Amino acid sequence: MSRVPLTVDRIVDAALARIDRHGLEAFSMRKLGADLGVEAMAIYKHVPDKEALLDLAVAAVYAEIELPDPSAPWDERVRHVAHGLRAAVRSHPHLLTRAVTTPPTFPVVQQRIDTLLGALRDATGDDALAVRHFWVVTAFVSGALLAETASLRDDAADTPATGGAGAPDAATCPSLAALGPLLASCEFAEEFAFGLDTVLAAVPVRRRTRSGRAAPR
């Protein structure tokens, strides 16, 4: 039986599968080569190094986010990308930090960022405000996904999310003691949608005339 040819797409798919199973810290080119049935040096004929491969893996995660209809209302476009990123990150939780802190400057990534910026520009009619609220949206989405993916990784490792900490003392932490059960039973999908709605409600939408055009400032 002939060996399946080694391609960039096949390497990236195998890298994602290994990272999803074992985490980013345990990832190595040698182990990836074993998964592919080749020596690690064979991989370097297709990608220059490990960092470049990880950038390609992150780009593949972004590619899972479908672009919204550009004619949709601004807030629907933002929600579409945010929920798409959540779905992609839930499939690849070990790549969250890299995806949101050092995303590669590939077109597939830039297009998703451009969609958010364009939606916020349409909403505010002000470039400075669009950028400011872009940072607010991305800060919320990143923080929410950080909490959710940490929970996913804890579940996968069968590790208590509390990290071994005891129950809070009601005398010194009355609110935490009272609300702890609610915190522990967080429905991430519901809380993500609520939080995103709250963030978008703060975006100052420029007034519209009856013709639908932006009113002069």
C-alpha positions in Angstrom: 0.0 0.0 0.0 1.4 3.4 -1.0 2.0 6.0 1.8 -0.3 8.9 2.0 1.6 12.0 0.7 2.6 14.5 3.3 1.0 17.9 2.8 0.7 21.1 4.8 -3.1 20.5 5.3 -2.4 16.9 6.5 0.3 18.2 8.9 -2.0 20.9 10.3 -4.9 18.5 10.8 -2.6 16.1 12.6 -1.2 18.9 14.8 -4.6 20.0 15.8 -5.7 16.5 16.6 -2.6 16.0 18.8 -3.0 19.3 20.6 -6.7 18.6 21.2 -5.9 15.3 22.8 -2.7 16.1 24.7 -2.5 19.9 25.1 -0.1 22.5 23.7 2.6 21.9 26.4 3.0 18.3 25.3 3.2 19.0 21.6 6.4 18.3 19.8 7.4 17.8 16.2 8.9 14.4 17.0 5.5 13.2 18.4 3.7 14.7 15.5 6.0 12.8 13.1 5.2 9.6 14.9 1.5 10.3 14.4 2.1 10.9 10.7 4.4 7.9 10.3 7.4 10.0 9.3 10.5 11.4 10.8 10.2 14.9 12.2 12.7 16.2 9.6 10.2 15.3 6.9 7.7 17.8 8.4 10.3 20.6 8.0 10.2 20.2 4.2 6.6 21.6 4.4 6.7 24.1 7.4 9.8 26.0 8.5 9.5 25.3 12.2 7.2 24.6 15.2 6.1 28.2 15.6 5.1 28.5 12.0 3.1 25.2 12.3 1.3 26.5 15.4 0.4 29.7 13.6 -1.1 27.5 10.8 -3.0 25.6 13.5 -4.4 28.8 14.9 -5.4 30.0 11.5 -7.3 26.7 11.0 -9.2 27.4 14.2 -10.2 30.8 12.8 -11.2 29.3 9.5 -13.9 27.4 11.4 -15.6 30.7 12.1 -18.0 31.4 9.2 -18.1 35.0 8.1 -21.5 36.6 8.6 -23.6 38.3 5.9 -22.0 41.7 5.4 -25.5 43.2 5.0 -26.7 41.9 8.3 -27.2 44.4 11.2 -24.0 45.4 13.0 -24.8 43.6 16.2 -25.8 40.4 14.4 -22.4 40.4 12.7 -20.6 40.8 16.0 -22.6 38.1 17.7 -22.0 35.8 14.7 -18.2 36.1 14.9 -18.2 35.9 18.8 -20.3 32.8 18.9 -18.3 31.3 16.0 -15.1 31.9 17.9 -16.6 30.3 21.0 -17.6 27.2 19.0 -14.2 26.9 17.4 -12.4 27.4 20.7 -14.5 24.8 22.5 -13.3 22.3 19.8 -9.7 23.4 20.4 -9.5 24.8 23.9 -5.7 24.4 24.2 -5.2 27.0 21.5 -7.3 29.7 23.1 -4.5 31.8 24.6 -2.4 31.7 21.4 -5.5 32.5 19.3 -6.5 35.6 21.2 -3.1 37.0 22.3 -0.8 36.3 19.3 -3.1 35.5 16.3 -1.1 35.1 13.1 -1.4 37.8 10.4 -3.0 35.5 7.9 -6.0 36.7 5.7 -8.3 34.1 7.4 -7.6 35.8 10.7 -7.6 39.3 9.5 -11.0 38.9 7.8 -12.6 37.9 11.1 -11.0 40.9 12.9 -12.0 43.2 10.1 -15.6 42.0 10.4 -15.8 43.0 14.0 -14.2 46.4 13.3 -16.4 47.0 10.3 -19.6 46.2 12.3 -18.5 48.6 15.1 -17.6 51.3 12.6 -21.1 51.0 11.1 -22.6 51.2 14.6 -20.7 54.1 15.9 -19.8 56.1 12.8 -16.6 56.9 14.7 -13.3 55.2 14.1 -11.9 55.9 17.6 -15.1 54.6 19.3 -15.1 51.6 17.0 -11.6 50.6 18.1 -12.4 51.3 21.8 -15.4 49.1 21.7 -13.6 46.5 19.7 -11.2 46.1 22.7 -14.1 45.9 25.1 -15.8 43.1 23.0 -12.6 41.2 22.6 -11.7 41.5 26.3 -15.1 40.1 27.3 -15.0 37.3 24.7 -11.4 36.3 25.6 -12.1 36.4 29.4 -15.3 34.4 29.1 -13.6 31.8 26.9 -10.7 31.6 29.2 -13.0 30.6 32.1 -14.9 28.1 29.9 -11.9 26.4 28.3 -10.3 26.1 31.8 -13.4 24.2 32.8 -13.2 22.1 29.7 -9.6 21.2 30.4 -10.4 20.4 34.0 -13.2 18.1 33.0 -11.0 16.3 30.4 -8.3 15.8 33.1 -10.9 14.8 35.7 -9.5 17.5 37.9 -11.6 19.5 40.4 -12.1 23.1 39.1 -11.6 24.4 42.6 -8.0 23.3 42.5 -8.4 21.7 45.9 -9.5 24.9 47.7 -12.0 24.5 50.6 -15.4 26.0 50.9 -15.3 29.8 51.6 -15.8 31.0 55.2 -19.3 32.6 55.4 -18.0 35.0 58.1 -15.2 36.5 56.0 -16.6 35.8 52.5 -20.4 36.0 52.9 -21.3 36.7 49.3 -19.0 34.0 47.9 -20.3 31.5 50.4 -23.9 32.4 49.4 -23.4 32.5 45.7 -20.8 29.8 45.4 -23.3 27.1 44.2 -24.6 29.5 41.5 -21.0 30.1 40.4 -20.3 26.4 40.3 -23.3 25.7 38.2 -22.5 28.2 35.5 -24.3 27.6 32.1 -21.5 28.9 29.9 -23.6 29.3 26.7 -26.3 31.3 28.5 -23.8 33.5 30.4 -21.8 34.1 27.2 -24.9 35.3 25.4 -26.0 37.5 28.3 -22.5 39.0 28.7 -22.2 39.7 25.0 -25.6 41.4 24.9 -24.6 43.5 27.9 -21.3 44.6 26.2 -23.1 45.4 22.9 -25.8 47.4 24.7 -23.0 49.8 25.7 -22.0 50.6 22.1 -23.2 54.1 21.2 -25.1 53.7 18.0 -25.3 56.7 15.8 -28.7 58.2 15.1 -30.4 57.5 11.8 -32.6 59.7 9.7 -35.9 58.4 8.3 -34.1 57.7 5.0 -31.8 55.3 6.9 -28.8 57.5 6.5 -26.6 58.6 9.3 -27.7 61.8 10.9 -25.1 64.6 10.7 -23.2 65.2 13.9 
